[in-house]
Amino acid sequence: MLRQLETDQTPRLLNGLRQALEGLDGQPQAHLQRTIGYFENNISRLHYRGARECNEPVGSGAIESTCRQYQCRFKRPGQFWTKSGDEALLALDCFWRNHRWHLLFPHSINPLSPPYLSRN
């Protein structure tokens, strides 16, 4: 089943899961039905082979990590943001983290971008 998922054979995978569902009852049946529902609702996102061919990440770990970093930055005790203020700070932080601060402030020195990085 994993190979079917990795090679974009999701319809075949779903058929196999539906067949397995027929022999189950109770809690195992409910769990499998939930899994089938997940695959059916997200079938447009399950193109793993195409993602690998484009050198895109297949898992959600990188995105989850980035979200966690931003949550820690913007959800500290005593901090309250308006939506526009939060979006503005998020944009500034993205420019800084991606070493593009100079695009906003061309005359500033960014100590994290070349040639200011220390060379050890």
N, CA, C and O atoms as a printed pandas DataFrame, in Angstrom:
     atom_number atom_name residue_name chain_id  residue_number  x_coord  y_coord  z_coord
0              1         N          MET        A               1    0.822   -1.198    0.000
1              2        CA          MET        A               1    0.000    0.000    0.000
2              3         C          MET        A               1    0.864    1.259    0.000
3              4         O          MET        A               1    0.538    2.247   -0.657
4              5         N          LEU        A               2    1.958    1.210    0.738
5              6        CA          LEU        A               2    2.849    2.359    0.756
6              7         C          LEU        A               2    3.432    2.592   -0.638
7              8         O          LEU        A               2    3.530    3.734   -1.088
8              9         N          ARG        A               3    3.819    1.515   -1.320
9             10        CA          ARG        A               3    4.346    1.642   -2.676
10            11         C          ARG        A               3    3.284    2.238   -3.605
11            12         O          ARG        A               3    3.609    3.042   -4.478
12            13         N          GLN        A               4    2.031    1.852   -3.426
13            14        CA          GLN        A               4    0.954    2.431   -4.238
14            15         C          GLN        A               4    0.832    3.924   -3.982
15            16         O          GLN        A               4    0.634    4.702   -4.916
16            17         N          LEU        A               5    0.947    4.317   -2.756
17            18        CA          LEU        A               5    0.868    5.735   -2.402
18            19         C          LEU        A               5    2.058    6.493   -2.996
19            20         O          LEU        A               5    1.891    7.582   -3.545
20            21         N          GLU        A               6    3.246    5.922   -2.886
21            22        CA          GLU        A               6    4.452    6.578   -3.389
22            23         C          GLU        A               6    4.495    6.671   -4.907
23            24         O          GLU        A               6    5.181    7.535   -5.453
24            25         N          THR        A               7    3.777    5.801   -5.591
25            26        CA          THR        A               7    3.806    5.798   -7.059
26            27         C          THR        A               7    2.503    6.329   -7.662
27            28         O          THR        A               7    2.158    6.003   -8.798
28            29         N          ASP        A               8    1.797    7.133   -6.905
29            30        CA          ASP        A               8    0.576    7.807   -7.374
30            31         C          ASP        A               8   -0.502    6.841   -7.854
31            32         O          ASP        A               8   -1.174    7.101   -8.852
32            33         N          GLN        A               9   -0.664    5.736   -7.150
33            34        CA          GLN        A               9   -1.732    4.783   -7.443
34            35         C          GLN        A               9   -2.811    4.864   -6.365
35            36         O          GLN        A               9   -3.281    3.844   -5.860
36            37         N          THR        A              10   -3.188    6.074   -6.027
37            38        CA          THR        A              10   -4.132    6.292   -4.930
38            39         C          THR        A              10   -5.482    5.627   -5.182
39            40         O          THR        A              10   -6.030    5.046   -4.245
40            41         N          PRO        A              11   -6.057    5.675   -6.393
41            42        CA          PRO        A              11   -7.332    4.974   -6.599
42            43         C          PRO        A              11   -7.226    3.473   -6.300
43            44         O          PRO        A              11   -8.141    2.888   -5.721
44            45         N          ARG        A              12   -6.115    2.858   -6.695
45            46        CA          ARG        A              12   -5.914    1.432   -6.417
46            47         C          ARG        A              12   -5.799    1.197   -4.911
47            48         O          ARG        A              12   -6.341    0.226   -4.383
48            49         N          LEU        A              13   -5.089    2.093   -4.229
49            50        CA          LEU        A              13   -4.960    2.010   -2.782
50            51         C          LEU        A              13   -6.330    2.103   -2.115
51            52         O          LEU        A              13   -6.642    1.321   -1.217
52            53         N          LEU        A              14   -7.135    3.049   -2.551
53            54        CA          LEU        A              14   -8.477    3.215   -1.973
54            55         C          LEU        A              14   -9.334    1.978   -2.195
55            56         O          LEU        A              14  -10.082    1.580   -1.301
56            57         N          ASN        A              15   -9.241    1.365   -3.365
57            58        CA          ASN        A              15  -10.009    0.132   -3.627
58            59         C          ASN        A              15   -9.598   -0.966   -2.657
59            60         O          ASN        A              15  -10.453   -1.681   -2.136
60            61         N          GLY        A              16   -8.293   -1.109   -2.407
61            62        CA          GLY        A              16   -7.812   -2.106   -1.458
62            63         C          GLY        A              16   -8.298   -1.832   -0.046
63            64         O          GLY        A              16   -8.668   -2.759    0.674
64            65         N          LEU        A              17   -8.302   -0.573    0.355
65            66        CA          LEU        A              17   -8.787   -0.218    1.695
66            67         C          LEU        A              17  -10.285   -0.486    1.826
67            68         O          LEU        A              17  -10.745   -0.956    2.866
68            69         N          ARG        A              18  -11.038   -0.189    0.777
69            70        CA          ARG        A              18  -12.492   -0.444    0.822
70            71         C          ARG        A              18  -12.778   -1.940    0.918
71            72         O          ARG        A              18  -13.713   -2.351    1.604
72            73         N          GLN        A              19  -11.980   -2.748    0.237
73            74        CA          GLN        A              19  -12.153   -4.204    0.328
74            75         C          GLN        A              19  -11.844   -4.689    1.742
75            76         O          GLN        A              19  -12.546   -5.552    2.269
76            77         N          ALA        A              20  -10.800   -4.140    2.355
77            78        CA          ALA        A              20  -10.452   -4.524    3.725
78            79         C          ALA        A              20  -11.536   -4.100    4.709
79            80         O          ALA        A              20  -11.728   -4.744    5.740
80            81         N          LEU        A              21  -12.234   -3.031    4.397
81            82        CA          LEU        A              21  -13.288   -2.517    5.264
82            83         C          LEU        A              21  -14.431   -3.512    5.416
83            84         O          LEU        A              21  -15.077   -3.566    6.462
84            85         N          GLU        A              22  -14.680   -4.300    4.370
85            86        CA          GLU        A              22  -15.810   -5.257    4.377
86            87         C          GLU        A              22  -15.662   -6.321    5.451
87            88         O          GLU        A              22  -16.668   -6.811    5.964
88            89         N          GLY        A              23  -14.447   -6.691    5.803
89            90        CA          GLY        A              23  -14.248   -7.746    6.796
90            91         C          GLY        A              23  -14.120   -7.244    8.219
91            92         O          GLY        A              23  -13.824   -8.032    9.118
92            93         N          LEU        A              24  -14.331   -5.970    8.450
93            94        CA          LEU        A              24  -14.147   -5.393    9.785
94            95         C          LEU        A              24  -15.461   -4.943   10.394
95            96         O          LEU        A              24  -16.456   -4.756    9.695
96            97         N          ASP        A              25  -15.449   -4.772   11.707
97            98        CA          ASP        A              25  -16.583   -4.156   12.397
98            99         C          ASP        A              25  -16.075   -3.440   13.634
99           100         O          ASP        A              25  -14.924   -3.622   14.030
100          101         N          GLY        A              26  -16.904   -2.648   14.231
101          102        CA          GLY        A              26  -16.548   -1.946   15.459
102          103         C          GLY        A              26  -15.493   -0.872   15.253
103          104         O          GLY        A              26  -15.483   -0.157   14.251
104          105         N          GLN        A              27  -14.602   -0.783   16.243
105          106        CA          GLN        A              27  -13.594    0.276   16.232
106          107         C          GLN        A              27  -12.612    0.157   15.059
107          108         O          GLN        A              27  -12.299    1.177   14.445
108          109         N          PRO        A              28  -12.112   -1.031   14.721
109          110        CA          PRO        A              28  -11.216   -1.113   13.551
110          111         C          PRO        A              28  -11.891   -0.618   12.267
111          112         O          PRO        A              28  -11.251    0.027   11.436
112          113         N          GLN        A              29  -13.164   -0.915   12.111
113          114        CA          GLN        A              29  -13.895   -0.449   10.934
114          115         C          GLN        A              29  -14.004    1.086   10.938
115          116         O          GLN        A              29  -13.845    1.728    9.900
116          117         N          ALA        A              30  -14.270    1.649   12.090
117          118        CA          ALA        A              30  -14.384    3.108   12.186
118          119         C          ALA        A              30  -13.045    3.789   11.875
119          120         O          ALA        A              30  -13.011    4.811   11.191
120          121         N          HIS        A              31  -11.945    3.220   12.380
121          122        CA          HIS        A              31  -10.620    3.786   12.100
122          123         C          HIS        A              31  -10.295    3.724   10.613
123          124         O          HIS        A              31   -9.808    4.696   10.036
124          125         N          LEU        A              32  -10.565    2.586   10.003
125          126        CA          LEU        A              32  -10.269    2.439    8.581
126          127         C          LEU        A              32  -11.165    3.346    7.750
127          128         O          LEU        A              32  -10.715    3.906    6.750
128          129         N          GLN        A              33  -12.415    3.500    8.144
129          130        CA          GLN        A              33  -13.324    4.392    7.419
130          131         C          GLN        A              33  -12.823    5.838    7.490
131          132         O          GLN        A              33  -12.906    6.576    6.509
132          133         N          ARG        A              34  -12.308    6.233    8.646
133          134        CA          ARG        A              34  -11.748    7.566    8.798
134          135         C          ARG        A              34  -10.520    7.751    7.887
135          136         O          ARG        A              34  -10.333    8.809    7.286
136          137         N          THR        A              35   -9.697    6.707    7.799
137          138        CA          THR        A              35   -8.513    6.748    6.937
138          139         C          THR        A              35   -8.919    6.867    5.466
139          140         O          THR        A              35   -8.337    7.650    4.716
140          141         N          ILE        A              36   -9.904    6.097    5.069
141          142        CA          ILE        A              36  -10.409    6.167    3.687
142          143         C          ILE        A              36  -10.940    7.566    3.408
143          144         O          ILE        A              36  -10.679    8.128    2.345
144          145         N          GLY        A              37  -11.678    8.127    4.348
145          146        CA          GLY        A              37  -12.204    9.485    4.182
146          147         C          GLY        A              37  -11.095   10.502    4.019
147          148         O          GLY        A              37  -11.204   11.431    3.219
148          149         N          TYR        A              38  -10.013   10.322    4.790
149          150        CA          TYR        A              38   -8.866   11.239    4.673
150          151         C          TYR        A              38   -8.287   11.176    3.262
151          152         O          TYR        A              38   -8.075   12.210    2.629
152          153         N          PHE        A              39   -8.032    9.972    2.774
153          154        CA          PHE        A              39   -7.465    9.832    1.427
154          155         C          PHE        A              39   -8.416   10.383    0.367
155          156         O          PHE        A              39   -7.973   11.036   -0.578
156          157         N          GLU        A              40   -9.703   10.129    0.512
157          158        CA          GLU        A              40  -10.675   10.640   -0.472
158          159         C          GLU        A              40  -10.706   12.175   -0.470
159          160         O          GLU        A              40  -10.770   12.796   -1.530
160          161         N          ASN        A              41  -10.663   12.771    0.700
161          162        CA          ASN        A              41  -10.730   14.233    0.803
162          163         C          ASN        A              41   -9.437   14.926    0.381
163          164         O          ASN        A              41   -9.448   16.108    0.038
164          165         N          ASN        A              42   -8.326   14.197    0.406
165          166        CA          ASN        A              42   -7.030   14.801    0.105
166          167         C          ASN        A              42   -6.349   14.204   -1.120
167          168         O          ASN        A              42   -5.139   14.349   -1.294
168          169         N          ILE        A              43   -7.113   13.543   -1.956
169          170        CA          ILE        A              43   -6.529   12.848   -3.109
170          171         C          ILE        A              43   -5.755   13.806   -4.021
171          172         O          ILE        A              43   -4.788   13.402   -4.667
172          173         N          SER        A              44   -6.176   15.060   -4.075
173          174        CA          SER        A              44   -5.481   16.025   -4.939
174          175         C          SER        A              44   -4.108   16.401   -4.388
175          176         O          SER        A              44   -3.295   16.972   -5.114
176          177         N          ARG        A              45   -3.835   16.095   -3.134
177          178        CA          ARG        A              45   -2.548   16.430   -2.513
178          179         C          ARG        A              45   -1.582   15.252   -2.461
179          180         O          ARG        A              45   -0.452   15.397   -1.995
180          181         N          LEU        A              46   -2.012   14.103   -2.931
181          182        CA          LEU        A              46   -1.230   12.882   -2.754
182          183         C          LEU        A              46   -0.447   12.503   -4.008
183          184         O          LEU        A              46   -0.514   11.359   -4.459
184          185         N          HIS        A              47    0.281   13.439   -4.560
185          186        CA          HIS        A              47    1.082   13.181   -5.757
186          187         C          HIS        A              47    2.552   13.151   -5.361
187          188         O          HIS        A              47    3.320   14.050   -5.703
188          189         N          TYR        A              48    2.927   12.105   -4.637
189          190        CA          TYR        A              48    4.265   12.016   -4.077
190          191         C          TYR        A              48    5.343   11.853   -5.150
191          192         O          TYR        A              48    6.407   12.466   -5.059
192          193         N          ARG        A              49    5.073   11.039   -6.154
193          194        CA          ARG        A              49    6.079   10.831   -7.194
194          195         C          ARG        A              49    6.382   12.149   -7.908
195          196         O          ARG        A              49    7.546   12.488   -8.123
196          197         N          GLY        A              50    5.336   12.889   -8.275
197          198        CA          GLY        A              50    5.532   14.176   -8.935
198          199         C          GLY        A              50    6.283   15.158   -8.058
199          200         O          GLY        A              50    7.113   15.924   -8.547
200          201         N          ALA        A              51    5.997   15.139   -6.771
201          202        CA          ALA        A              51    6.704   16.037   -5.843
202          203         C          ALA        A              51    8.182   15.681   -5.773
203          204         O          ALA        A              51    9.038   16.565   -5.774
204          205         N          ARG        A              52    8.479   14.394   -5.714
205          206        CA          ARG        A              52    9.890   13.972   -5.670
206          207         C          ARG        A              52   10.620   14.353   -6.956
207          208         O          ARG        A              52   11.775   14.776   -6.917
208          209         N          GLU        A              53    9.942   14.203   -8.098
209          210        CA          GLU        A              53   10.552   14.552   -9.379
210          211         C          GLU        A              53   10.870   16.044   -9.453
211          212         O          GLU        A              53   11.817   16.443  -10.132
212          213         N          CYS        A              54   10.094   16.860   -8.766
213          214        CA          CYS        A              54   10.321   18.318   -8.737
214          215         C          CYS        A              54   11.189   18.732   -7.553
215          216         O          CYS        A              54   11.364   19.922   -7.293
216          217         N          ASN        A              55   11.735   17.747   -6.837
217          218        CA          ASN        A              55   12.565   18.004   -5.653
218          219         C          ASN        A              55   11.821   18.797   -4.586
219          220         O          ASN        A              55   12.415   19.621   -3.892
220          221         N          GLU        A              56   10.543   18.551   -4.457
221          222        CA          GLU        A              56    9.740   19.186   -3.413
222          223         C          GLU        A              56    9.699   18.280   -2.187
223          224         O          GLU        A              56    9.801   17.060   -2.319
224          225         N          PRO        A              57    9.554   18.852   -1.012
225          226        CA          PRO        A              57    9.447   17.998    0.178
226          227         C          PRO        A              57    8.143   17.210    0.156
227          228         O          PRO        A              57    7.104   17.712   -0.272
228          229         N          VAL        A              58    8.217   15.979    0.621
229          230        CA          VAL        A              58    7.046   15.111    0.611
230          231         C          VAL        A              58    6.314   15.166    1.947
231          232         O          VAL        A              58    5.091   15.029    1.985
232          233         N          GLY        A              59    7.024   15.358    3.015
233          234        CA          GLY        A              59    6.400   15.404    4.332
234          235         C          GLY        A              59    6.029   16.815    4.736
235          236         O          GLY        A              59    6.326   17.780    4.031
236          237         N          SER        A              60    5.383   16.920    5.868
237          238        CA          SER        A              60    4.951   18.231    6.357
238          239         C          SER        A              60    5.868   18.774    7.444
239          240         O          SER        A              60    5.602   19.838    8.004
240          241         N          GLY        A              61    6.937   18.059    7.745
241          242        CA          GLY        A              61    7.817   18.449    8.849
242          243         C          GLY        A              61    8.411   19.838    8.723
243          244         O          GLY        A              61    8.457   20.585    9.700
244          245         N          ALA        A              62    8.867   20.193    7.527
245          246        CA          ALA        A              62    9.496   21.510    7.341
246          247         C          ALA        A              62    8.488   22.626    7.590
247          248         O          ALA        A              62    8.813   23.628    8.227
248          249         N          ILE        A              63    7.279   22.458    7.095
249          250        CA          ILE        A              63    6.239   23.474    7.283
250          251         C          ILE        A              63    5.832   23.538    8.747
251          252         O          ILE        A              63    5.666   24.626    9.298
252          253         N          GLU        A              64    5.671   22.392    9.377
253          254        CA          GLU        A              64    5.285   22.376   10.786
254          255         C          GLU        A              64    6.353   23.047   11.652
255          256         O          GLU        A              64    6.031   23.773   12.593
256          257         N          SER        A              65    7.621   22.801   11.331
257          258        CA          SER        A              65    8.706   23.428   12.075
258          259         C          SER        A              65    8.685   24.943   11.911
259          260         O          SER        A              65    8.852   25.682   12.882
260          261         N          THR        A              66    8.482   25.399   10.686
261          262        CA          THR        A              66    8.427   26.842   10.426
262          263         C          THR        A              66    7.264   27.474   11.173
263          264         O          THR        A              66    7.418   28.536   11.777
264          265         N          CYS        A              67    6.109   26.836   11.137
265          266        CA          CYS        A              67    4.946   27.366   11.862
266          267         C          CYS        A              67    5.237   27.460   13.359
267          268         O          CYS        A              67    4.874   28.442   14.007
268          269         N          ARG        A              68    5.880   26.454   13.892
269          270        CA          ARG        A              68    6.208   26.450   15.324
270          271         C          ARG        A              68    7.158   27.599   15.666
271          272         O          ARG        A              68    6.995   28.263   16.690
272          273         N          GLN        A              69    8.149   27.828   14.806
273          274        CA          GLN        A              69    9.081   28.920   15.059
274          275         C          GLN        A              69    8.357   30.261   15.084
275          276         O          GLN        A              69    8.623   31.099   15.946
276          277         N          TYR        A              70    7.444   30.462   14.142
277          278        CA          TYR        A              70    6.723   31.730   14.104
278          279         C          TYR        A              70    5.734   31.854   15.259
279          280         O          TYR        A              70    5.525   32.948   15.783
280          281         N          GLN        A              71    5.130   30.746   15.654
281          282        CA          GLN        A              71    4.229   30.806   16.804
282          283         C          GLN        A              71    4.998   31.220   18.054
283          284         O          GLN        A              71    4.521   32.038   18.841
284          285         N          CYS        A              72    6.185   30.656   18.232
285          286        CA          CYS        A              72    6.997   31.023   19.405
286          287         C          CYS        A              72    7.392   32.491   19.350
287          288         O          CYS        A              72    7.484   33.149   20.387
288          289         N          ARG        A              73    7.624   33.004   18.161
289          290        CA          ARG        A              73    8.057   34.397   18.014
290          291         C          ARG        A              73    6.911   35.374   18.281
291          292         O          ARG        A              73    7.108   36.408   18.918
292          293         N          PHE        A              74    5.738   35.048   17.801
293          294        CA          PHE        A              74    4.634   36.008   17.839
294          295         C          PHE        A              74    3.589   35.725   18.921
295          296         O          PHE        A              74    2.647   36.503   19.065
296          297         N          LYS        A              75    3.722   34.657   19.670
297          298        CA          LYS        A              75    2.742   34.344   20.713
298          299         C          LYS        A              75    3.390   34.291   22.088
299          300         O          LYS        A              75    3.143   33.366   22.862
300          301         N          ARG        A              76    4.197   35.258   22.381
301          302        CA          ARG        A              76    4.834   35.316   23.699
302          303         C          ARG        A              76    3.875   35.939   24.719
303          304         O          ARG        A              76    2.947   36.658   24.348
304          305         N          PRO        A              77    4.103   35.661   25.989
305          306        CA          PRO        A              77    3.225   36.235   27.011
306          307         C          PRO        A              77    3.224   37.765   26.949
307          308         O          PRO        A              77    4.278   38.392   26.848
308          309         N          GLY        A              78    2.058   38.338   27.010
309          310        CA          GLY        A              78    1.919   39.785   27.014
310          311         C          GLY        A              78    1.943   40.432   25.650
311          312         O          GLY        A              78    1.804   41.650   25.542
312          313         N          GLN        A              79    2.118   39.639   24.601
313          314        CA          GLN        A              79    2.123   40.201   23.243
314          315         C          GLN        A              79    0.743   40.033   22.631
315          316         O          GLN        A              79    0.155   38.952   22.651
316          317         N          PHE        A              80    0.252   41.121   22.094
317          318        CA          PHE        A              80   -1.028   41.100   21.410
318          319         C          PHE        A              80   -0.863   41.842   20.099
319          320         O          PHE        A              80   -0.310   42.941   20.076
320          321         N          TRP        A              81   -1.329   41.263   19.016
321          322        CA          TRP        A              81   -1.137   41.850   17.694
322          323         C          TRP        A              81   -2.474   42.009   16.993
323          324         O          TRP        A              81   -3.378   41.187   17.141
324          325         N          THR        A              82   -2.575   43.076   16.234
325          326        CA          THR        A              82   -3.695   43.177   15.309
326          327         C          THR        A              82   -3.332   42.312   14.109
327          328         O          THR        A              82   -2.167   41.956   13.934
328          329         N          LYS        A              83   -4.292   41.977   13.301
329          330        CA          LYS        A              83   -4.007   41.155   12.128
330          331         C          LYS        A              83   -3.015   41.861   11.205
331          332         O          LYS        A              83   -2.075   41.233   10.719
332          333         N          SER        A              84   -3.208   43.143   10.960
333          334        CA          SER        A              84   -2.296   43.859   10.064
334          335         C          SER        A              84   -0.902   43.990   10.687
335          336         O          SER        A              84    0.100   43.891    9.979
336          337         N          GLY        A              85   -0.830   44.211   12.005
337          338        CA          GLY        A              85    0.464   44.300   12.668
338          339         C          GLY        A              85    1.202   42.971   12.644
339          340         O          GLY        A              85    2.412   42.931   12.417
340          341         N          ASP        A              86    0.477   41.884   12.879
341          342        CA          ASP        A              86    1.060   40.552   12.847
342          343         C          ASP        A              86    1.584   40.224   11.449
343          344         O          ASP        A              86    2.682   39.686   11.309
344          345         N          GLU        A              87    0.807   40.546   10.421
345          346        CA          GLU        A              87    1.229   40.279    9.047
346          347         C          GLU        A              87    2.451   41.116    8.673
347          348         O          GLU        A              87    3.335   40.634    7.965
348          349         N          ALA        A              88    2.509   42.359    9.139
349          350        CA          ALA        A              88    3.661   43.215    8.848
350          351         C          ALA        A              88    4.927   42.663    9.505
351          352         O          ALA        A              88    5.979   42.597    8.870
352          353         N          LEU        A              89    4.827   42.269   10.775
353          354        CA          LEU        A              89    5.991   41.697   11.457
354          355         C          LEU        A              89    6.409   40.368   10.838
355          356         O          LEU        A              89    7.600   40.076   10.733
356          357         N          LEU        A              90    5.441   39.574   10.432
357          358        CA          LEU        A              90    5.751   38.307    9.788
358          359         C          LEU        A              90    6.508   38.544    8.482
359          360         O          LEU        A              90    7.475   37.841    8.190
360          361         N          ALA        A              91    6.075   39.528    7.700
361          362        CA          ALA        A              91    6.767   39.846    6.452
362          363         C          ALA        A              91    8.195   40.302    6.720
363          364         O          ALA        A              91    9.123   39.869    6.037
364          365         N          LEU        A              92    8.377   41.169    7.704
365          366        CA          LEU        A              92    9.721   41.626    8.041
366          367         C          LEU        A              92   10.604   40.466    8.497
367          368         O          LEU        A              92   11.764   40.370    8.095
368          369         N          ASP        A              93   10.061   39.596    9.328
369          370        CA          ASP        A              93   10.824   38.456    9.813
370          371         C          ASP        A              93   11.207   37.526    8.664
371          372         O          ASP        A              93   12.311   36.981    8.654
372          373         N          CYS        A              94   10.315   37.342    7.704
373          374        CA          CYS        A              94   10.623   36.499    6.544
374          375         C          CYS        A              94   11.751   37.102    5.718
375          376         O          CYS        A              94   12.642   36.382    5.267
376          377         N          PHE        A              95   11.721   38.412    5.516
377          378        CA          PHE        A              95   12.811   39.060    4.788
378          379         C          PHE        A              95   14.134   38.848    5.528
379          380         O          PHE        A              95   15.152   38.550    4.903
380          381         N          TRP        A              96   14.125   38.998    6.842
381          382        CA          TRP        A              96   15.338   38.850    7.631
382          383         C          TRP        A              96   15.870   37.418    7.563
383          384         O          TRP        A              96   17.051   37.204    7.289
384          385         N          ARG        A              97   15.002   36.442    7.813
385          386        CA          ARG        A              97   15.426   35.038    7.826
386          387         C          ARG        A              97   15.925   34.562    6.466
387          388         O          ARG        A              97   16.788   33.687    6.390
388          389         N          ASN        A              98   15.391   35.128    5.409
389          390        CA          ASN        A              98   15.783   34.716    4.057
390          391         C          ASN        A              98   16.897   35.580    3.478
391          392         O          ASN        A              98   17.169   35.544    2.278
392          393         N          HIS        A              99   17.536   36.355    4.349
393          394        CA          HIS        A              99   18.663   37.202    3.946
394          395         C          HIS        A              99   18.290   38.134    2.794
395          396         O          HIS        A              99   19.066   38.314    1.856
396          397         N          ARG        A             100   17.110   38.715    2.874
397          398        CA          ARG        A             100   16.649   39.648    1.844
398          399         C          ARG        A             100   16.325   41.017    2.428
399          400         O          ARG        A             100   15.630   41.819    1.806
400          401         N          TRP        A             101   16.825   41.270    3.607
401          402        CA          TRP        A             101   16.576   42.536    4.296
402          403         C          TRP        A             101   16.995   43.713    3.432
403          404         O          TRP        A             101   16.354   44.764    3.434
404          405         N          HIS        A             102   18.091   43.520    2.686
405          406        CA          HIS        A             102   18.629   44.581    1.840
406          407         C          HIS        A             102   17.645   45.007    0.747
407          408         O          HIS        A             102   17.758   46.110    0.213
408          409         N          LEU        A             103   16.689   44.150    0.411
409          410        CA          LEU        A             103   15.683   44.531   -0.581
410          411         C          LEU        A             103   14.724   45.585   -0.022
411          412         O          LEU        A             103   14.206   46.418   -0.766
412          413         N          LEU        A             104   14.495   45.542    1.267
413          414        CA          LEU        A             104   13.642   46.537    1.914
414          415         C          LEU        A             104   14.434   47.777    2.299
415          416         O          LEU        A             104   13.967   48.906    2.151
416          417         N          PHE        A             105   15.639   47.543    2.793
417          418        CA          PHE        A             105   16.488   48.620    3.294
418          419         C          PHE        A             105   17.866   48.496    2.649
419          420         O          PHE        A             105   18.793   47.974    3.268
420          421         N          PRO        A             106   18.011   48.972    1.402
421          422        CA          PRO        A             106   19.253   48.753    0.663
422          423         C          PRO        A             106   20.491   49.365    1.306
423          424         O          PRO        A             106   21.599   48.911    1.023
424          425         N          HIS        A             107   20.351   50.361    2.147
425          426        CA          HIS        A             107   21.526   51.003    2.744
426          427         C          HIS        A             107   21.869   50.432    4.114
427          428         O          HIS        A             107   22.817   50.892    4.751
428          429         N          SER        A             108   21.127   49.454    4.572
429          430        CA          SER        A             108   21.418   48.874    5.884
430          431         C          SER        A             108   22.419   47.732    5.726
431          432         O          SER        A             108   22.577   47.163    4.646
432          433         N          ILE        A             109   23.073   47.422    6.807
433          434        CA          ILE        A             109   24.007   46.300    6.812
434          435         C          ILE        A             109   23.330   45.145    7.522
435          436         O          ILE        A             109   22.895   45.277    8.665
436          437         N          ASN        A             110   23.243   44.020    6.846
437          438        CA          ASN        A             110   22.675   42.813    7.432
438          439         C          ASN        A             110   23.830   41.931    7.893
439          440         O          ASN        A             110   24.533   41.369    7.054
440          441         N          PRO        A             111   24.044   41.795    9.186
441          442        CA          PRO        A             111   25.188   41.004    9.666
442          443         C          PRO        A             111   25.070   39.522    9.350
443          444         O          PRO        A             111   26.032   38.777    9.537
444          445         N          LEU        A             112   23.916   39.081    8.878
445          446        CA          LEU        A             112   23.750   37.659    8.585
446          447         C          LEU        A             112   23.914   37.332    7.112
447          448         O          LEU        A             112   23.788   36.169    6.730
448          449         N          SER        A             113   24.192   38.320    6.271
449          450        CA          SER        A             113   24.348   38.007    4.861
450          451         C          SER        A             113   25.745   38.374    4.373
451          452         O          SER        A             113   26.407   39.249    4.931
452          453         N          PRO        A             114   26.172   37.693    3.333
453          454        CA          PRO        A             114   27.525   37.943    2.807
454          455         C          PRO        A             114   27.688   39.400    2.436
455          456         O          PRO        A             114   26.701   40.006    2.019
456          457         N          PRO        A             115   28.822   39.994    2.551
457          458        CA          PRO        A             115   30.082   39.422    3.025
458          459         C          PRO        A             115   30.268   39.561    4.531
459          460         O          PRO        A             115   31.395   39.462    5.016
460          461         N          TYR        A             116   29.194   39.787    5.282
461          462        CA          TYR        A             116   29.312   40.049    6.713
462          463         C          TYR        A             116   29.353   38.789    7.558
463          464         O          TYR        A             116   29.638   38.849    8.754
464          465         N          LEU        A             117   29.069   37.643    6.942
465          466        CA          LEU        A             117   29.144   36.398    7.706
466          467         C          LEU        A             117   30.587   36.146    8.097
467          468         O          LEU        A             117   31.505   36.380    7.311
468          469         N          SER        A             118   30.780   35.673    9.303
469          470        CA          SER        A             118   32.152   35.360    9.704
470          471         C          SER        A             118   32.592   34.119    8.950
471          472         O          SER        A             118   31.804   33.194    8.750
472          473         N          ARG        A             119   33.796   34.099    8.549
473          474        CA          ARG        A             119   34.332   32.974    7.781
474          475         C          ARG        A             119   35.342   32.238    8.670
475          476         O          ARG        A             119   36.488   32.661    8.823
476          477         N          ASN        A             120   34.889   31.145    9.239
477          478        CA          ASN        A             120   35.766   30.359   10.132
478          479         C          ASN        A             120   36.284   29.146    9.409
479          480         O          ASN        A             120   37.036   28.358    9.985
